[in-house]
Amino acid sequence: MEDAVIVTTQMLPEQARALEASVRAQYRISLNEHWYADEYRYVPQGVRHKSILKKFPVMAAQISLLAALTVSLKALNQS
């Protein structure tokens, strides 16, 4: 990503876990809402997720945030 925005922050593990849970819940609600919408009903399941992420960049950002939080929390647990 050539024009990527890099966000660096520090938070307590409890805050990171709470943020991860919140973002995950928001993402699940959004995905469920769009997955069954008429617009995507006939999009094959194999490409439906990618199609939704393309149209809703906030969901793609949530995926990136969840990945970063997961990696950071795993690293914390391993140390």
Secondary structure as the mmCIF struct_conf table of DSSP 4:
data_model
#
loop_
_struct_conf.conf_type_id
_struct_conf.id
_struct_conf.beg_label_comp_id
_struct_conf.beg_label_asym_id
_struct_conf.beg_label_seq_id
_struct_conf.end_label_comp_id
_struct_conf.end_label_asym_id
_struct_conf.end_label_seq_id
TURN_TY1_P TURN_TY1_P1 GLU A 2 ASP A 3
HELX_RH_AL_P HELX_RH_AL_P1 PRO A 13 TRP A 35
TURN_TY1_P TURN_TY1_P2 TYR A 36 TYR A 36
BEND BEND1 ALA A 37 ALA A 37
HELX_RH_3T_P HELX_RH_3T_P1 ASP A 38 TYR A 40
TURN_TY1_P TURN_TY1_P3 ARG A 41 TYR A 42
BEND BEND2 VAL A 43 VAL A 43
HELX_RH_AL_P HELX_RH_AL_P2 GLN A 45 LYS A 55
HELX_RH_AL_P HELX_RH_AL_P3 PRO A 57 GLN A 78
#
